[in-house]
Amino acid sequence: MQIDSRIHMTVSDIAQHIGMTVTLLDETGDVLTSSDPYLNNTHDDWLDSADFSEGVAHVGEINKTYFLLENENYRPLRVVLEGISREVDRCGYLITAMLDEVLRTTLKKPGREEVFRRIMLDRIDPLDMQEAIRDYRINPDIDRCVIIIQTFDGDASKVYDGMIKLFPRQQGDIVVSLNRYVVAIVKQVDDESDMDTIVQMVQAMDETIANEMTIDACMGVGSIKRGLINIRDSFKEAQEAINLGLTQQNKGRVFFFQRLLLERFLQEVPRNLRRQFYEIAFSDSLKKMLNDEILTTITKFFENNLNLSEAARKLYIHRNTLIYRLDKIQKVTGLDLRHFEDAMLLKIIIMLGKSLSSNNRLE
């Protein structure tokens, strides 16, 4: 996020007058500007642990105080001062009020990318949306689909630069940087396109990110939605696709919301019921048998549609070795994974366990 030059100057002037370092962060902890030049373009790792009460948080480990700066035109910001005392609190509240006033008087109307970011995050009111539709000549009644790219090493800026080249604005697509880990693409879908077209495009994007950009990332794809306001629903679906995909450890790095029907169904089942059925199905003998080797065997066998020869090739083992392992599973569990019903039952048991053990979600 870019900060107006007057904000930089204001932060510098305030710091000079009060004799302490003043730093301005975005909501993810990235430093937007600081009176200490060595802090510019860095990241504050302590923000996530700050416990805010009445707009202020004291972090004793690093002797700093954080202040919330809410503004209707910018995403939420944080002001950071060195020290923990009543005097620091008084200074912080005054600085926050001063910066809020500067933001109100210097901000221009949000750009097209910011408008779409606010729609996805549900931070735009109907009047502002109508104004954006008029100012930017946005067609509110066409089909769009949201694609989220979740990086794991904070490389979203590199992905953003690459996606801007792949999705020029003239074609109606919008690339939005949400934070240092996540980029979202609002893809305009024409009458001749469908989800199969989106699938092919996203798979090509995945290869580009992994092989050309060499960035570790995964992707979530929401459904095609008609209407500008429904972009937020496609965005939430893309988030949920990543959450479910990572929880269940599906093959590949691309997760499509529409294809995760079983995962979505299990997620809707109350947790206590999932645990109840899991404890019934997950016997002691099954626990002892499911070591890493057997789990890998089961996973590859499922991924290759219960095809013995193909699964054995992917596992780098002889076909007879795979048959021996499947016979062992059948002997212990009574389930013959070469039969669809038995394979499906074991798959559901394993998925139940993963849904109960995973708390990692993309928010």
N, C-alpha and C positions, 0 to 999 in steps of 0.2 A: 504494500500500500504506500502510495506516495504522499508526503506531507508538504503542505504549502511552505514556501520559504519563510513566511512571517512566523510560522510556528517554530521553526528552527531558531530564528532570531529571538523570539519571545523566551524560549527555554534558556538560551544563552544569557540573555539580559537578566532574567530572574536569578539564575545561578550566581551571576556576578554580584548582584545586590545582596543576596542572603548568605553568600560565602559557603555554599555547599553544592554538591553535585546533584543535578536534576536530570532524570532520565524518563523518556516517554516510550512505553511499550504498546504493542498491539495486543489483542486478546490471547494470542498464542505464546507471547513472551519475546517476540522479535523486537529488537531495539529500533525504533523509528528515528529518534534523535536523542542526543545526550550532550550535556555540557562537557562531559569527558570524551574527547575525540576517540579514545581507545575503545570505547563501548559501542560506537556507531557500527551498524551492520553486524552486530553480534546477537546472541540469544540469551535470555535470562532463564536459567534452568530452575529457579526457585519459585517462579510464579505459580506453577501448578500446586505447590504445597502451601501457598498463602491462604490463610483462613480469614476471609473478609467478614467483618462485623460492622454494620453501619458505614459501609463504604471504605473501611480502612483495615489493613492487615499488618501486624508486626511480626517480622521474621527475625527472631533473636540470633539464630545461627550465623547470620551474615550482617546483623546490626543494620537492617534496612526497614523502611516503612513503605507500604504500597497503598495507593489511593485509587479508587474507581473513578473513571471519567466517562460518564455516559453522555452521548450526544446524538441527537436525532439524525444527523447527516452522516456521521462516521460510525463505523463499528465501534464497540466498546474499547476504551483505551485504559492504560494504567500509568499513573505517575509514581515514580520511585525516588525517595529521598534517603540519604544516609542518616543513620541514627534512629533511636527510639526514645521519644520523650514527648511531653505535652507541647513543648515549643515546636518540635518537628511536626506534630499533628496539626497545630495551628497554621504553620507555614504550608503544609500539604493541602489543607482545605482551601486556603486562599489561592494557592497556585492552581488548584483544580478549577476553581470558579473562574479565575482569570483565563486559563486556557480554553475553558468552555465558551467564554464570551468571544475569544479570538476565533475559535472554530466557527461560531455562528456568523461572524461578520466577514470571514475570509473565504468560506466554502462556496464553491460553485455547485451547480446542480450535479447530481451523480451522473457518471458516464453510463453508457449502455451496459458494459460489463458489470458495473456496480448494481444496476437495476436488476439484472438477472440473478446476481448473487443474493440480493435481498428477497427476491421472489422465492428462490430455493430455500432460504433460511426463514421464510415467513416473517420478514421484517419490513414489509412495505404496506402502506394503507391504500385503499382503493383509489383515492384521489391522486396520490403520487403515481400509481400505476397508469391511470388514465392520462396523466400529464406525460409520462414517459412514452406511452403508445403514440401520442400525438407528436411529441418532439422528435422521436427517433424513427417514426413511421414504422412501428413494429406491428406486424399482422397478428392480432390476438387470437385468431380462429383457425390456425393451421396446426398440423400434427408435429409434435416434438418429442424427443427422447433424451433422457439425461444419462450420461456415462461418467462414472466417477473413477479417477485413477488415484489409488492410494499407494504412496511410496512408503518405504520402511526406513529410509535413511535420511529423510528430510531433503530429498532432491526434487521437490515439486517445482522449483523455479526452472530447472533444466527441462522438465517435462512440459511446463507451460510454454517455454520458448519453442519447443519442438511442435507442440500441438497448434500453436498460432500459425505455423507454416503449413500444417496439414489442413487446417480449417480456417481459411481466410474469411473475414467478416462479410465480404461481398456476397458469399453464398448463403448468408442467413444464419450461419452457425456461430455460437458464442463460446469462447474458452474463458473460464473463470478460475482465478487462483483463490482458493478458500483459506489456506494456511500453508505453512512450509512443508506439509506432508501431502496435501490433497489438492488435486485439480479436477474441476468438473467441466464437462462439455455438454452444452445444450444443442443437440443435433436436430436441425430442421429436416423433417421427413416429407418428401413429396409424394404425390399420388401413386407413382409407379414403384415406390419403395415399400418394403415390409420388414418384419423382424428378421427374416432370413438375410436380407441385404445388410441390416445392422450387424448381424452375427459375423458375416464375412469381413465387414469393415473393421470391427473391433478385434477380431483375430489378427488381422494385418497390423493394427495398431500395437497389439501385444508383442508381436515379433519385432516391430521397430523399437519399442521401449526396451525390450530385453536384449536384443542383439546389436542395434546401432547405438542406442543411448547407454547401454549396459547399466540400466537402473533396475534395482529390485523393487517390483511393484505388483499389485494386483488390480483388477478392474471389476466394477459392479455396473450392471446395465439394467435400468428401469424399463417399464413398459412404455410403449408409444401412447402419448396422451394428446387429446385435442383441447386447445384453449390455453392461454398464457398462464392463468392461475393454477392450472393442473400440473405445471412444471414441478411444483413442490412435491406432488405425489410421486412423480417419476423419480425425483431426487431421493425421496425417502425409500422407495423401492430399491434403488441402486445401493443405498447404504445397507439396507437389510440383506441384499444379495451378497455383499462382501461379508457381513457378519455371519450369515449362515454358511457361506462357502468356506470361510476360514475355520469356523467351528467344526464343520464336518470334514474338513481337509479333502475336499473334492479334488480330482485331478485337474491340473492346469492352473492358470492364474486369472481366468476370466469367468465371472459368475453372472448368469442371467436370471433375473428374478422370476421370469415366467417358467423357467425350467426347474426351479427348486420347489416343486409342488409338495413332495413328501417332506422335505426339510421344513417348509412353512407350516404344513399340517402338524408335525410333531411339536413345533415351537408354540403352536396355539393350544396344545394340550397343557393343562395346569401342571406345574412342576411337581406337585405332590403325587399326581396320578402317573406322571412319567417315571418318577422314582419307584412307585409301587409296582408297576409292570416290569420295570428293569430288574428289580430285586427278585421278582418271581422268575423271570426268564434267565437271569445271569447266575447260573448255578456255580457251585464250588469247582466242579470238574471243568466247566467252561473257563473259569478264571485261571486255573492252572495251565490249561492248554494254550490260551491266547498269549503266547510270547511274541517277540518282535518278528521272528521268522514266519510264524503262522499268520499273524496279522498282515504282513506284507504279501503273503501268498493269497489270502482271502481278498485283499484289496485289488491286486493285479487280476485275479480271476474275475472279479466283478467288473473291473474297468474294461476287460476284454470280452464282455458279454457272455461269460461262462464258456468261452472257447478254450479248450484244453491246450491245443497246439500253440495258439497265439499267446496265451498267458504264460506257458512254459518258456517260450522264446523271450518274452519280456522279462521273465525272472532269471534267465540264463541258466535254466536247469533242464534236465531231460524230462520228456513227457511222462515217463513212468514215475519219476520222482514226484511230480505234481500229483499224479493219481494216488501215490502212496500217502501223501499229505492229506488229500481230500478224504481218503479212506479213514485216516486217523481221526479227522474231524468228525466224520460220521459215527465212528465207534464211540467217541466221547460224548457227542451231543445228540446223536440220533438224527442229525440233519445231513442229508446228502445234497451238497451244494451244486451238484450237476442238475438238480431239479429246481425249476424256477421258484416254486412255493417255498422250499426249504431255504434257498439262497436269499429270498426276500425277507424271510423271518429273521435270519441271522443278521442281515444288513440293518434291519430296523432295530434289533437289539444293540448293535454296535453304535448306531446313530443316537439311540436314547442315551447311551453312556456318554457320548461326546457332548450332547446337549446339556447334560447334567453337570459335566466337569468344566465346561468352558465359560469364563466370565468376560472374555475379550470381545468388546464390541466397538464398532466405529460410531462415534456420535458427532 
